[in-house]
């Protein structure tokens, strides 16, 4: 077996192990999915929680590109109080 063939076999095994780890990994977030979509590891979505008493709500944006990505959640403030 030539040295180049060993290098290619080692690289192929490393890629296969990395791919297996990505496929079997669970979601990193404890939040339930809500309207997100993925096609071949690409996609994302946006979810809004129910409004609070002051009109504020939590918004989560999700983005995935080639299976790598994540979710960012932030508080959206409610409308300003009416002018007196």
mmCIF file of the N, C-alpha and C atoms, coordinates in Angstrom:
data_MODEL
# 
_entry.id   MODEL 
# 
loop_
_atom_site.group_PDB 
_atom_site.id 
_atom_site.type_symbol 
_atom_site.label_atom_id 
_atom_site.label_alt_id 
_atom_site.label_comp_id 
_atom_site.label_asym_id 
_atom_site.label_entity_id 
_atom_site.label_seq_id 
_atom_site.pdbx_PDB_ins_code 
_atom_site.Cartn_x 
_atom_site.Cartn_y 
_atom_site.Cartn_z 
_atom_site.occupancy 
_atom_site.B_iso_or_equiv 
_atom_site.pdbx_formal_charge 
_atom_site.auth_seq_id 
_atom_site.auth_comp_id 
_atom_site.auth_asym_id 
_atom_site.auth_atom_id 
_atom_site.pdbx_PDB_model_num 
ATOM 1   N N  . UNK A 1 1  ? 0.862   -1.179 0.000  1.00 0.00 ? 1  UNK A N  1 
ATOM 2   C CA . UNK A 1 1  ? 0.000   0.000  0.000  1.00 0.00 ? 1  UNK A CA 1 
ATOM 3   C C  . UNK A 1 1  ? 0.902   1.233  0.000  1.00 0.00 ? 1  UNK A C  1 
ATOM 4   N N  . UNK A 1 2  ? 0.619   2.144  -0.892 1.00 0.00 ? 2  UNK A N  1 
ATOM 5   C CA . UNK A 1 2  ? 1.450   3.336  -1.003 1.00 0.00 ? 2  UNK A CA 1 
ATOM 6   C C  . UNK A 1 2  ? 1.100   4.333  0.103  1.00 0.00 ? 2  UNK A C  1 
ATOM 7   N N  . UNK A 1 3  ? 2.010   5.255  0.312  1.00 0.00 ? 3  UNK A N  1 
ATOM 8   C CA . UNK A 1 3  ? 1.796   6.266  1.352  1.00 0.00 ? 3  UNK A CA 1 
ATOM 9   C C  . UNK A 1 3  ? 0.612   7.162  1.013  1.00 0.00 ? 3  UNK A C  1 
ATOM 10  N N  . UNK A 1 4  ? 0.449   7.489  -0.268 1.00 0.00 ? 4  UNK A N  1 
ATOM 11  C CA . UNK A 1 4  ? -0.660  8.362  -0.673 1.00 0.00 ? 4  UNK A CA 1 
ATOM 12  C C  . UNK A 1 4  ? -2.003  7.674  -0.429 1.00 0.00 ? 4  UNK A C  1 
ATOM 13  N N  . UNK A 1 5  ? -2.075  6.383  -0.691 1.00 0.00 ? 5  UNK A N  1 
ATOM 14  C CA . UNK A 1 5  ? -3.317  5.640  -0.455 1.00 0.00 ? 5  UNK A CA 1 
ATOM 15  C C  . UNK A 1 5  ? -3.654  5.628  1.036  1.00 0.00 ? 5  UNK A C  1 
ATOM 16  N N  . UNK A 1 6  ? -2.648  5.487  1.895  1.00 0.00 ? 6  UNK A N  1 
ATOM 17  C CA . UNK A 1 6  ? -2.880  5.510  3.347  1.00 0.00 ? 6  UNK A CA 1 
ATOM 18  C C  . UNK A 1 6  ? -3.408  6.870  3.789  1.00 0.00 ? 6  UNK A C  1 
ATOM 19  N N  . UNK A 1 7  ? -2.863  7.930  3.205  1.00 0.00 ? 7  UNK A N  1 
ATOM 20  C CA . UNK A 1 7  ? -3.324  9.283  3.554  1.00 0.00 ? 7  UNK A CA 1 
ATOM 21  C C  . UNK A 1 7  ? -4.787  9.451  3.163  1.00 0.00 ? 7  UNK A C  1 
ATOM 22  N N  . UNK A 1 8  ? -5.147  9.021  1.948  1.00 0.00 ? 8  UNK A N  1 
ATOM 23  C CA . UNK A 1 8  ? -6.531  9.152  1.489  1.00 0.00 ? 8  UNK A CA 1 
ATOM 24  C C  . UNK A 1 8  ? -7.477  8.295  2.321  1.00 0.00 ? 8  UNK A C  1 
ATOM 25  N N  . UNK A 1 9  ? -7.060  7.095  2.696  1.00 0.00 ? 9  UNK A N  1 
ATOM 26  C CA . UNK A 1 9  ? -7.902  6.249  3.552  1.00 0.00 ? 9  UNK A CA 1 
ATOM 27  C C  . UNK A 1 9  ? -8.096  6.884  4.929  1.00 0.00 ? 9  UNK A C  1 
ATOM 28  N N  . UNK A 1 10 ? -7.031  7.446  5.484  1.00 0.00 ? 10 UNK A N  1 
ATOM 29  C CA . UNK A 1 10 ? -7.139  8.117  6.781  1.00 0.00 ? 10 UNK A CA 1 
ATOM 30  C C  . UNK A 1 10 ? -8.042  9.337  6.721  1.00 0.00 ? 10 UNK A C  1 
ATOM 31  N N  . UNK A 1 11 ? -7.917  10.124 5.649  1.00 0.00 ? 11 UNK A N  1 
ATOM 32  C CA . UNK A 1 11 ? -8.774  11.305 5.497  1.00 0.00 ? 11 UNK A CA 1 
ATOM 33  C C  . UNK A 1 11 ? -10.229 10.890 5.319  1.00 0.00 ? 11 UNK A C  1 
ATOM 34  N N  . UNK A 1 12 ? -10.469 9.838  4.552  1.00 0.00 ? 12 UNK A N  1 
ATOM 35  C CA . UNK A 1 12 ? -11.841 9.350  4.364  1.00 0.00 ? 12 UNK A CA 1 
ATOM 36  C C  . UNK A 1 12 ? -12.448 8.853  5.661  1.00 0.00 ? 12 UNK A C  1 
ATOM 37  N N  . UNK A 1 13 ? -11.657 8.156  6.466  1.00 0.00 ? 13 UNK A N  1 
ATOM 38  C CA . UNK A 1 13 ? -12.160 7.674  7.753  1.00 0.00 ? 13 UNK A CA 1 
ATOM 39  C C  . UNK A 1 13 ? -12.483 8.840  8.681  1.00 0.00 ? 13 UNK A C  1 
ATOM 40  N N  . UNK A 1 14 ? -11.650 9.875  8.677  1.00 0.00 ? 14 UNK A N  1 
ATOM 41  C CA . UNK A 1 14 ? -11.904 11.043 9.528  1.00 0.00 ? 14 UNK A CA 1 
ATOM 42  C C  . UNK A 1 14 ? -13.184 11.752 9.111  1.00 0.00 ? 14 UNK A C  1 
ATOM 43  N N  . UNK A 1 15 ? -13.398 11.902 7.807  1.00 0.00 ? 15 UNK A N  1 
ATOM 44  C CA . UNK A 1 15 ? -14.616 12.549 7.318  1.00 0.00 ? 15 UNK A CA 1 
ATOM 45  C C  . UNK A 1 15 ? -15.838 11.714 7.679  1.00 0.00 ? 15 UNK A C  1 
ATOM 46  N N  . UNK A 1 16 ? -15.735 10.390 7.553  1.00 0.00 ? 16 UNK A N  1 
ATOM 47  C CA . UNK A 1 16 ? -16.858 9.515  7.895  1.00 0.00 ? 16 UNK A CA 1 
ATOM 48  C C  . UNK A 1 16 ? -17.205 9.615  9.382  1.00 0.00 ? 16 UNK A C  1 
ATOM 49  N N  . UNK A 1 17 ? -16.206 9.657  10.241 1.00 0.00 ? 17 UNK A N  1 
ATOM 50  C CA . UNK A 1 17 ? -16.465 9.783  11.681 1.00 0.00 ? 17 UNK A CA 1 
ATOM 51  C C  . UNK A 1 17 ? -17.091 11.131 12.013 1.00 0.00 ? 17 UNK A C  1 
ATOM 52  N N  . UNK A 1 18 ? -16.602 12.185 11.398 1.00 0.00 ? 18 UNK A N  1 
ATOM 53  C CA . UNK A 1 18 ? -17.170 13.513 11.630 1.00 0.00 ? 18 UNK A CA 1 
ATOM 54  C C  . UNK A 1 18 ? -18.618 13.560 11.159 1.00 0.00 ? 18 UNK A C  1 
ATOM 55  N N  . UNK A 1 19 ? -18.884 13.018 9.989  1.00 0.00 ? 19 UNK A N  1 
ATOM 56  C CA . UNK A 1 19 ? -20.254 12.983 9.467  1.00 0.00 ? 19 UNK A CA 1 
ATOM 57  C C  . UNK A 1 19 ? -21.177 12.175 10.357 1.00 0.00 ? 19 UNK A C  1 
ATOM 58  N N  . UNK A 1 20 ? -20.696 11.043 10.863 1.00 0.00 ? 20 UNK A N  1 
ATOM 59  C CA . UNK A 1 20 ? -21.521 10.222 11.752 1.00 0.00 ? 20 UNK A CA 1 
ATOM 60  C C  . UNK A 1 20 ? -21.836 10.974 13.039 1.00 0.00 ? 20 UNK A C  1 
ATOM 61  N N  . UNK A 1 21 ? -20.881 11.727 13.553 1.00 0.00 ? 21 UNK A N  1 
ATOM 62  C CA . UNK A 1 21 ? -21.128 12.513 14.761 1.00 0.00 ? 21 UNK A CA 1 
ATOM 63  C C  . UNK A 1 21 ? -22.153 13.604 14.539 1.00 0.00 ? 21 UNK A C  1 
ATOM 64  N N  . UNK A 1 22 ? -22.102 14.257 13.384 1.00 0.00 ? 22 UNK A N  1 
ATOM 65  C CA . UNK A 1 22 ? -23.076 15.308 13.085 1.00 0.00 ? 22 UNK A CA 1 
ATOM 66  C C  . UNK A 1 22 ? -24.470 14.737 12.875 1.00 0.00 ? 22 UNK A C  1 
ATOM 67  N N  . UNK A 1 23 ? -24.555 13.574 12.252 1.00 0.00 ? 23 UNK A N  1 
ATOM 68  C CA . UNK A 1 23 ? -25.859 12.971 11.979 1.00 0.00 ? 23 UNK A CA 1 
ATOM 69  C C  . UNK A 1 23 ? -26.520 12.497 13.265 1.00 0.00 ? 23 UNK A C  1 
ATOM 70  N N  . UNK A 1 24 ? -25.746 11.932 14.186 1.00 0.00 ? 24 UNK A N  1 
ATOM 71  C CA . UNK A 1 24 ? -26.329 11.371 15.403 1.00 0.00 ? 24 UNK A CA 1 
ATOM 72  C C  . UNK A 1 24 ? -26.484 12.387 16.530 1.00 0.00 ? 24 UNK A C  1 
ATOM 73  N N  . UNK A 1 25 ? -25.945 13.583 16.383 1.00 0.00 ? 25 UNK A N  1 
ATOM 74  C CA . UNK A 1 25 ? -26.038 14.591 17.444 1.00 0.00 ? 25 UNK A CA 1 
ATOM 75  C C  . UNK A 1 25 ? -27.468 15.097 17.567 1.00 0.00 ? 25 UNK A C  1 
ATOM 76  N N  . UNK A 1 26 ? -27.918 15.256 18.791 1.00 0.00 ? 26 UNK A N  1 
ATOM 77  C CA . UNK A 1 26 ? -29.246 15.796 19.042 1.00 0.00 ? 26 UNK A CA 1 
ATOM 78  C C  . UNK A 1 26 ? -29.233 17.306 18.941 1.00 0.00 ? 26 UNK A C  1 
ATOM 79  N N  . UNK A 1 27 ? -30.393 17.924 18.989 1.00 0.00 ? 27 UNK A N  1 
ATOM 80  C CA . UNK A 1 27 ? -30.442 19.382 18.933 1.00 0.00 ? 27 UNK A CA 1 
ATOM 81  C C  . UNK A 1 27 ? -29.808 19.994 20.180 1.00 0.00 ? 27 UNK A C  1 
ATOM 82  N N  . UNK A 1 28 ? -29.167 21.134 20.010 1.00 0.00 ? 28 UNK A N  1 
ATOM 83  C CA . UNK A 1 28 ? -28.483 21.788 21.116 1.00 0.00 ? 28 UNK A CA 1 
ATOM 84  C C  . UNK A 1 28 ? -29.442 22.586 21.984 1.00 0.00 ? 28 UNK A C  1 
ATOM 85  N N  . UNK A 1 29 ? -30.635 22.797 21.532 1.00 0.00 ? 29 UNK A N  1 
ATOM 86  C CA . UNK A 1 29 ? -31.596 23.615 22.255 1.00 0.00 ? 29 UNK A CA 1 
ATOM 87  C C  . UNK A 1 29 ? -32.682 22.741 22.866 1.00 0.00 ? 29 UNK A C  1 
ATOM 88  N N  . UNK A 1 30 ? -33.155 23.137 24.040 1.00 0.00 ? 30 UNK A N  1 
ATOM 89  C CA . UNK A 1 30 ? -34.246 22.407 24.680 1.00 0.00 ? 30 UNK A CA 1 
ATOM 90  C C  . UNK A 1 30 ? -35.607 22.896 24.204 1.00 0.00 ? 30 UNK A C  1 
ATOM 91  N N  . UNK A 1 31 ? -35.623 23.923 23.376 1.00 0.00 ? 31 UNK A N  1 
ATOM 92  C CA . UNK A 1 31 ? -36.886 24.467 22.892 1.00 0.00 ? 31 UNK A CA 1 
ATOM 93  C C  . UNK A 1 31 ? -37.456 23.570 21.802 1.00 0.00 ? 31 UNK A C  1 
ATOM 94  N N  . UNK A 1 32 ? -38.773 23.419 21.760 1.00 0.00 ? 32 UNK A N  1 
ATOM 95  C CA . UNK A 1 32 ? -39.359 22.609 20.698 1.00 0.00 ? 32 UNK A CA 1 
ATOM 96  C C  . UNK A 1 32 ? -39.239 23.319 19.351 1.00 0.00 ? 32 UNK A C  1 
ATOM 97  N N  . UNK A 1 33 ? -39.113 22.547 18.268 1.00 0.00 ? 33 UNK A N  1 
ATOM 98  C CA . UNK A 1 33 ? -39.039 23.199 16.962 1.00 0.00 ? 33 UNK A CA 1 
ATOM 99  C C  . UNK A 1 33 ? -40.352 23.888 16.632 1.00 0.00 ? 33 UNK A C  1 
ATOM 100 N N  . UNK A 1 34 ? -40.273 25.013 15.965 1.00 0.00 ? 34 UNK A N  1 
ATOM 101 C CA . UNK A 1 34 ? -41.494 25.748 15.641 1.00 0.00 ? 34 UNK A CA 1 
ATOM 102 C C  . UNK A 1 34 ? -41.367 26.401 14.278 1.00 0.00 ? 34 UNK A C  1 
ATOM 103 N N  . UNK A 1 35 ? -41.755 25.704 13.259 1.00 0.00 ? 35 UNK A N  1 
ATOM 104 C CA . UNK A 1 35 ? -41.769 26.277 11.928 1.00 0.00 ? 35 UNK A CA 1 
ATOM 105 C C  . UNK A 1 35 ? -40.425 26.326 11.235 1.00 0.00 ? 35 UNK A C  1 
ATOM 106 N N  . UNK A 1 36 ? -39.393 25.700 11.787 1.00 0.00 ? 36 UNK A N  1 
ATOM 107 C CA . UNK A 1 36 ? -38.091 25.692 11.134 1.00 0.00 ? 36 UNK A CA 1 
ATOM 108 C C  . UNK A 1 36 ? -38.069 24.601 10.079 1.00 0.00 ? 36 UNK A C  1 
ATOM 109 N N  . UNK A 1 37 ? -37.311 24.798 9.020  1.00 0.00 ? 37 UNK A N  1 
ATOM 110 C CA . UNK A 1 37 ? -37.179 23.785 7.991  1.00 0.00 ? 37 UNK A CA 1 
ATOM 111 C C  . UNK A 1 37 ? -35.713 23.623 7.623  1.00 0.00 ? 37 UNK A C  1 
ATOM 112 N N  . UNK A 1 38 ? -35.363 22.421 7.200  1.00 0.00 ? 38 UNK A N  1 
ATOM 113 C CA . UNK A 1 38 ? -34.012 22.149 6.743  1.00 0.00 ? 38 UNK A CA 1 
ATOM 114 C C  . UNK A 1 38 ? -34.083 21.264 5.512  1.00 0.00 ? 38 UNK A C  1 
ATOM 115 N N  . UNK A 1 39 ? -33.321 21.612 4.494  1.00 0.00 ? 39 UNK A N  1 
ATOM 116 C CA . UNK A 1 39 ? -33.188 20.805 3.297  1.00 0.00 ? 39 UNK A CA 1 
ATOM 117 C C  . UNK A 1 39 ? -31.704 20.553 3.096  1.00 0.00 ? 39 UNK A C  1 
ATOM 118 N N  . UNK A 1 40 ? -31.275 19.314 3.204  1.00 0.00 ? 40 UNK A N  1 
ATOM 119 C CA . UNK A 1 40 ? -29.867 18.921 3.087  1.00 0.00 ? 40 UNK A CA 1 
ATOM 120 C C  . UNK A 1 40 ? -28.985 19.741 4.022  1.00 0.00 ? 40 UNK A C  1 
ATOM 121 N N  . UNK A 1 41 ? -29.478 20.008 5.243  1.00 0.00 ? 41 UNK A N  1 
ATOM 122 C CA . UNK A 1 41 ? -28.693 20.732 6.233  1.00 0.00 ? 41 UNK A CA 1 
ATOM 123 C C  . UNK A 1 41 ? -28.753 22.234 6.125  1.00 0.00 ? 41 UNK A C  1 
ATOM 124 N N  . UNK A 1 42 ? -29.544 22.774 5.196  1.00 0.00 ? 42 UNK A N  1 
ATOM 125 C CA . UNK A 1 42 ? -29.655 24.222 5.025  1.00 0.00 ? 42 UNK A CA 1 
ATOM 126 C C  . UNK A 1 42 ? -31.077 24.664 5.344  1.00 0.00 ? 42 UNK A C  1 
ATOM 127 N N  . UNK A 1 43 ? -31.215 25.806 5.987  1.00 0.00 ? 43 UNK A N  1 
ATOM 128 C CA . UNK A 1 43 ? -32.548 26.332 6.258  1.00 0.00 ? 43 UNK A CA 1 
ATOM 129 C C  . UNK A 1 43 ? -32.587 27.111 7.549  1.00 0.00 ? 43 UNK A C  1 
ATOM 130 N N  . UNK A 1 44 ? -33.777 27.192 8.109  1.00 0.00 ? 44 UNK A N  1 
ATOM 131 C CA . UNK A 1 44 ? -33.956 27.940 9.335  1.00 0.00 ? 44 UNK A CA 1 
ATOM 132 C C  . UNK A 1 44 ? -35.391 28.365 9.488  1.00 0.00 ? 44 UNK A C  1 
ATOM 133 N N  . UNK A 1 45 ? -35.620 29.309 10.365 1.00 0.00 ? 45 UNK A N  1 
ATOM 134 C CA . UNK A 1 45 ? -36.969 29.799 10.585 1.00 0.00 ? 45 UNK A CA 1 
ATOM 135 C C  . UNK A 1 45 ? -37.008 30.816 11.705 1.00 0.00 ? 45 UNK A C  1 
ATOM 136 N N  . UNK A 1 46 ? -38.207 31.256 12.012 1.00 0.00 ? 46 UNK A N  1 
ATOM 137 C CA . UNK A 1 46 ? -38.423 32.248 13.066 1.00 0.00 ? 46 UNK A CA 1 
ATOM 138 C C  . UNK A 1 46 ? -39.651 31.847 13.862 1.00 0.00 ? 46 UNK A C  1 
ATOM 139 N N  . UNK A 1 47 ? -39.558 31.939 15.195 1.00 0.00 ? 47 UNK A N  1 
ATOM 140 C CA . UNK A 1 47 ? -40.673 31.632 16.086 1.00 0.00 ? 47 UNK A CA 1 
ATOM 141 C C  . UNK A 1 47 ? -40.870 32.786 17.054 1.00 0.00 ? 47 UNK A C  1 
ATOM 142 N N  . UNK A 1 48 ? -42.107 33.041 17.400 1.00 0.00 ? 48 UNK A N  1 
ATOM 143 C CA . UNK A 1 48 ? -42.441 34.047 18.403 1.00 0.00 ? 48 UNK A CA 1 
ATOM 144 C C  . UNK A 1 48 ? -43.236 33.378 19.513 1.00 0.00 ? 48 UNK A C  1 
ATOM 145 N N  . UNK A 1 49 ? -42.917 33.741 20.762 1.00 0.00 ? 49 UNK A N  1 
ATOM 146 C CA . UNK A 1 49 ? -43.694 33.239 21.895 1.00 0.00 ? 49 UNK A CA 1 
ATOM 147 C C  . UNK A 1 49 ? -44.971 34.061 22.013 1.00 0.00 ? 49 UNK A C  1 
ATOM 148 N N  . UNK A 1 50 ? -45.816 33.657 22.922 1.00 0.00 ? 50 UNK A N  1 
ATOM 149 C CA . UNK A 1 50 ? -47.021 34.436 23.180 1.00 0.00 ? 50 UNK A CA 1 
ATOM 150 C C  . UNK A 1 50 ? -46.672 35.767 23.827 1.00 0.00 ? 50 UNK A C  1 
ATOM 151 N N  . UNK A 1 51 ? -47.507 36.780 23.642 1.00 0.00 ? 51 UNK A N  1 
ATOM 152 C CA . UNK A 1 51 ? -47.198 38.093 24.219 1.00 0.00 ? 51 UNK A CA 1 
ATOM 153 C C  . UNK A 1 51 ? -47.356 38.099 25.737 1.00 0.00 ? 51 UNK A C  1 
ATOM 154 N N  . UNK A 1 52 ? -46.508 38.890 26.383 1.00 0.00 ? 52 UNK A N  1 
ATOM 155 C CA . UNK A 1 52 ? -46.606 39.079 27.820 1.00 0.00 ? 52 UNK A CA 1 
ATOM 156 C C  . UNK A 1 52 ? -47.619 40.167 28.139 1.00 0.00 ? 52 UNK A C  1 
ATOM 157 N N  . UNK A 1 53 ? -47.831 40.455 29.432 1.00 0.00 ? 53 UNK A N  1 
ATOM 158 C CA . UNK A 1 53 ? -48.821 41.469 29.807 1.00 0.00 ? 53 UNK A CA 1 
ATOM 159 C C  . UNK A 1 53 ? -48.485 42.871 29.286 1.00 0.00 ? 53 UNK A C  1 
ATOM 160 N N  . UNK A 1 54 ? -47.198 43.139 29.067 1.00 0.00 ? 54 UNK A N  1 
ATOM 161 C CA . UNK A 1 54 ? -46.806 44.459 28.557 1.00 0.00 ? 54 UNK A CA 1 
ATOM 162 C C  . UNK A 1 54 ? -46.679 44.481 27.031 1.00 0.00 ? 54 UNK A C  1 
ATOM 163 N N  . UNK A 1 55 ? -47.015 43.387 26.358 1.00 0.00 ? 55 UNK A N  1 
ATOM 164 C CA . UNK A 1 55 ? -46.938 43.319 24.903 1.00 0.00 ? 55 UNK A CA 1 
ATOM 165 C C  . UNK A 1 55 ? -45.613 42.807 24.373 1.00 0.00 ? 55 UNK A C  1 
ATOM 166 N N  . UNK A 1 56 ? -44.638 42.589 25.259 1.00 0.00 ? 56 UNK A N  1 
ATOM 167 C CA . UNK A 1 56 ? -43.347 42.074 24.802 1.00 0.00 ? 56 UNK A CA 1 
ATOM 168 C C  . UNK A 1 56 ? -43.453 40.570 24.537 1.00 0.00 ? 56 UNK A C  1 
ATOM 169 N N  . UNK A 1 57 ? -42.557 40.057 23.710 1.00 0.00 ? 57 UNK A N  1 
ATOM 170 C CA . UNK A 1 57 ? -42.532 38.622 23.424 1.00 0.00 ? 57 UNK A CA 1 
ATOM 171 C C  . UNK A 1 57 ? -41.110 38.202 23.081 1.00 0.00 ? 57 UNK A C  1 
ATOM 172 N N  . UNK A 1 58 ? -40.859 36.901 23.132 1.00 0.00 ? 58 UNK A N  1 
ATOM 173 C CA . UNK A 1 58 ? -39.550 36.351 22.802 1.00 0.00 ? 58 UNK A CA 1 
ATOM 174 C C  . UNK A 1 58 ? -39.570 35.865 21.359 1.00 0.00 ? 58 UNK A C  1 
ATOM 175 N N  . UNK A 1 59 ? -38.567 36.259 20.588 1.00 0.00 ? 59 UNK A N  1 
ATOM 176 C CA . UNK A 1 59 ? -38.438 35.823 19.192 1.00 0.00 ? 59 UNK A CA 1 
ATOM 177 C C  . UNK A 1 59 ? -37.163 35.000 19.062 1.00 0.00 ? 59 UNK A C  1 
ATOM 178 N N  . UNK A 1 60 ? -37.252 33.894 18.348 1.00 0.00 ? 60 UNK A N  1 
ATOM 179 C CA . UNK A 1 60 ? -36.094 33.041 18.086 1.00 0.00 ? 60 UNK A CA 1 
ATOM 180 C C  . UNK A 1 60 ? -35.889 32.916 16.580 1.00 0.00 ? 60 UNK A C  1 
ATOM 181 N N  . UNK A 1 61 ? -34.680 33.219 16.118 1.00 0.00 ? 61 UNK A N  1 
ATOM 182 C CA . UNK A 1 61 ? -34.294 33.058 14.718 1.00 0.00 ? 61 UNK A CA 1 
ATOM 183 C C  . UNK A 1 61 ? -33.314 31.898 14.627 1.00 0.00 ? 61 UNK A C  1 
ATOM 184 N N  . UNK A 1 62 ? -33.546 30.992 13.692 1.00 0.00 ? 62 UNK A N  1 
ATOM 185 C CA . UNK A 1 62 ? -32.693 29.827 13.500 1.00 0.00 ? 62 UNK A CA 1 
ATOM 186 C C  . UNK A 1 62 ? -32.157 29.832 12.078 1.00 0.00 ? 62 UNK A C  1 
ATOM 187 N N  . UNK A 1 63 ? -30.850 29.554 11.943 1.00 0.00 ? 63 UNK A N  1 
ATOM 188 C CA . UNK A 1 63 ? -30.217 29.485 10.628 1.00 0.00 ? 63 UNK A CA 1 
ATOM 189 C C  . UNK A 1 63 ? -29.285 28.280 10.600 1.00 0.00 ? 63 UNK A C  1 
ATOM 190 N N  . UNK A 1 64 ? -29.361 27.494 9.533  1.00 0.00 ? 64 UNK A N  1 
ATOM 191 C CA . UNK A 1 64 ? -28.447 26.376 9.312  1.00 0.00 ? 64 UNK A CA 1 
ATOM 192 C C  . UNK A 1 64 ? -27.917 26.440 7.891  1.00 0.00 ? 64 UNK A C  1 
ATOM 193 N N  . UNK A 1 65 ? -26.598 26.298 7.738  1.00 0.00 ? 65 UNK A N  1 
ATOM 194 C CA . UNK A 1 65 ? -25.950 26.217 6.437  1.00 0.00 ? 65 UNK A CA 1 
ATOM 195 C C  . UNK A 1 65 ? -25.020 25.013 6.480  1.00 0.00 ? 65 UNK A C  1 
ATOM 196 N N  . UNK A 1 66 ? -25.259 24.055 5.599  1.00 0.00 ? 66 UNK A N  1 
ATOM 197 C CA . UNK A 1 66 ? -24.482 22.817 5.538  1.00 0.00 ? 66 UNK A CA 1 
ATOM 198 C C  . UNK A 1 66 ? -24.456 22.106 6.887  1.00 0.00 ? 66 UNK A C  1 
ATOM 199 N N  . UNK A 1 67 ? -25.557 22.157 7.620  1.00 0.00 ? 67 UNK A N  1 
ATOM 200 C CA . UNK A 1 67 ? -25.676 21.451 8.888  1.00 0.00 ? 67 UNK A CA 1 
ATOM 201 C C  . UNK A 1 67 ? -25.081 22.170 10.075 1.00 0.00 ? 67 UNK A C  1 
ATOM 202 N N  . UNK A 1 68 ? -24.483 23.326 9.871  1.00 0.00 ? 68 UNK A N  1 
ATOM 203 C CA . UNK A 1 68 ? -23.870 24.081 10.967 1.00 0.00 ? 68 UNK A CA 1 
ATOM 204 C C  . UNK A 1 68 ? -24.686 25.349 11.168 1.00 0.00 ? 68 UNK A C  1 
ATOM 205 N N  . UNK A 1 69 ? -25.020 25.650 12.395 1.00 0.00 ? 69 UNK A N  1 
ATOM 206 C CA . UNK A 1 69 ? -25.792 26.854 12.667 1.00 0.00 ? 69 UNK A CA 1 
ATOM 207 C C  . UNK A 1 69 ? -26.259 26.873 14.103 1.00 0.00 ? 69 UNK A C  1 
ATOM 208 N N  . UNK A 1 70 ? -27.339 27.584 14.334 1.00 0.00 ? 70 UNK A N  1 
ATOM 209 C CA . UNK A 1 70 ? -27.852 27.672 15.683 1.00 0.00 ? 70 UNK A CA 1 
ATOM 210 C C  . UNK A 1 70 ? -29.060 28.573 15.758 1.00 0.00 ? 70 UNK A C  1 
ATOM 211 N N  . UNK A 1 71 ? -29.477 28.807 16.990 1.00 0.00 ? 71 UNK A N  1 
ATOM 212 C CA . UNK A 1 71 ? -30.671 29.595 17.262 1.00 0.00 ? 71 UNK A CA 1 
ATOM 213 C C  . UNK A 1 71 ? -30.304 30.769 18.150 1.00 0.00 ? 71 UNK A C  1 
ATOM 214 N N  . UNK A 1 72 ? -30.850 31.931 17.848 1.00 0.00 ? 72 UNK A N  1 
ATOM 215 C CA . UNK A 1 72 ? -30.656 33.134 18.645 1.00 0.00 ? 72 UNK A CA 1 
ATOM 216 C C  . UNK A 1 72 ? -32.027 33.612 19.103 1.00 0.00 ? 72 UNK A C  1 
ATOM 217 N N  . UNK A 1 73 ? -32.237 33.688 20.419 1.00 0.00 ? 73 UNK A N  1 
ATOM 218 C CA . UNK A 1 73 ? -33.508 34.155 20.980 1.00 0.00 ? 73 UNK A CA 1 
ATOM 219 C C  . UNK A 1 73 ? -33.288 35.495 21.677 1.00 0.00 ? 73 UNK A C  1 
ATOM 220 N N  . UNK A 1 74 ? -34.265 36.380 21.529 1.00 0.00 ? 74 UNK A N  1 
ATOM 221 C CA . UNK A 1 74 ? -34.143 37.704 22.138 1.00 0.00 ? 74 UNK A CA 1 
ATOM 222 C C  . UNK A 1 74 ? -35.531 38.238 22.457 1.00 0.00 ? 74 UNK A C  1 
ATOM 223 N N  . UNK A 1 75 ? -35.580 39.203 23.368 1.00 0.00 ? 75 UNK A N  1 
ATOM 224 C CA . UNK A 1 75 ? -36.832 39.804 23.812 1.00 0.00 ? 75 UNK A CA 1 
ATOM 225 C C  . UNK A 1 75 ? -37.174 40.993 22.914 1.00 0.00 ? 75 UNK A C  1 
ATOM 226 N N  . UNK A 1 76 ? -38.388 40.986 22.369 1.00 0.00 ? 76 UNK A N  1 
ATOM 227 C CA . UNK A 1 76 ? -38.881 42.095 21.551 1.00 0.00 ? 76 UNK A CA 1 
ATOM 228 C C  . UNK A 1 76 ? -39.791 42.931 22.445 1.00 0.00 ? 76 UNK A C  1 
ATOM 229 N N  . UNK A 1 77 ? -39.475 44.213 22.650 1.00 0.00 ? 77 UNK A N  1 
ATOM 230 C CA . UNK A 1 77 ? -40.288 45.027 23.558 1.00 0.00 ? 77 UNK A CA 1 
ATOM 231 C C  . UNK A 1 77 ? -41.683 45.278 22.993 1.00 0.00 ? 77 UNK A C  1 
ATOM 232 N N  . UNK A 1 78 ? -42.602 45.525 23.893 1.00 0.00 ? 78 UNK A N  1 
ATOM 233 C CA . UNK A 1 78 ? -43.968 45.847 23.499 1.00 0.00 ? 78 UNK A CA 1 
ATOM 234 C C  . UNK A 1 78 ? -44.066 47.266 22.968 1.00 0.00 ? 78 UNK A C  1 
ATOM 235 N N  . UNK A 1 79 ? -45.240 47.655 22.533 1.00 0.00 ? 79 UNK A N  1 
ATOM 236 C CA . UNK A 1 79 ? -45.415 49.009 22.004 1.00 0.00 ? 79 UNK A CA 1 
ATOM 237 C C  . UNK A 1 79 ? -45.274 50.049 23.119 1.00 0.00 ? 79 UNK A C  1 
ATOM 238 N N  . UNK A 1 80 ? -44.930 51.277 22.763 1.00 0.00 ? 80 UNK A N  1 
ATOM 239 C CA . UNK A 1 80 ? -44.814 52.322 23.791 1.00 0.00 ? 80 UNK A CA 1 
ATOM 240 C C  . UNK A 1 80 ? -46.194 52.654 24.362 1.00 0.00 ? 80 UNK A C  1 
ATOM 241 N N  . UNK A 1 81 ? -46.221 53.154 25.587 1.00 0.00 ? 81 UNK A N  1 
ATOM 242 C CA . UNK A 1 81 ? -47.516 53.527 26.171 1.00 0.00 ? 81 UNK A CA 1 
ATOM 243 C C  . UNK A 1 81 ? -48.127 54.691 25.393 1.00 0.00 ? 81 UNK A C  1 
ATOM 244 N N  . UNK A 1 82 ? -49.438 54.791 25.383 1.00 0.00 ? 82 UNK A N  1 
ATOM 245 C CA . UNK A 1 82 ? -50.076 55.890 24.649 1.00 0.00 ? 82 UNK A CA 1 
ATOM 246 C C  . UNK A 1 82 ? -49.699 57.248 25.254 1.00 0.00 ? 82 UNK A C  1 
ATOM 247 N N  . UNK A 1 83 ? -49.603 58.229 24.385 1.00 0.00 ? 83 UNK A N  1 
ATOM 248 C CA . UNK A 1 83 ? -49.260 59.582 24.836 1.00 0.00 ? 83 UNK A CA 1 
ATOM 249 C C  . UNK A 1 83 ? -50.430 60.167 25.629 1.00 0.00 ? 83 UNK A C  1 
ATOM 250 N N  . UNK A 1 84 ? -50.087 60.888 26.675 1.00 0.00 ? 84 UNK A N  1 
ATOM 251 C CA . UNK A 1 84 ? -51.135 61.468 27.521 1.00 0.00 ? 84 UNK A CA 1 
ATOM 252 C C  . UNK A 1 84 ? -51.548 62.829 27.050 1.00 0.00 ? 84 UNK A C  1 
# 
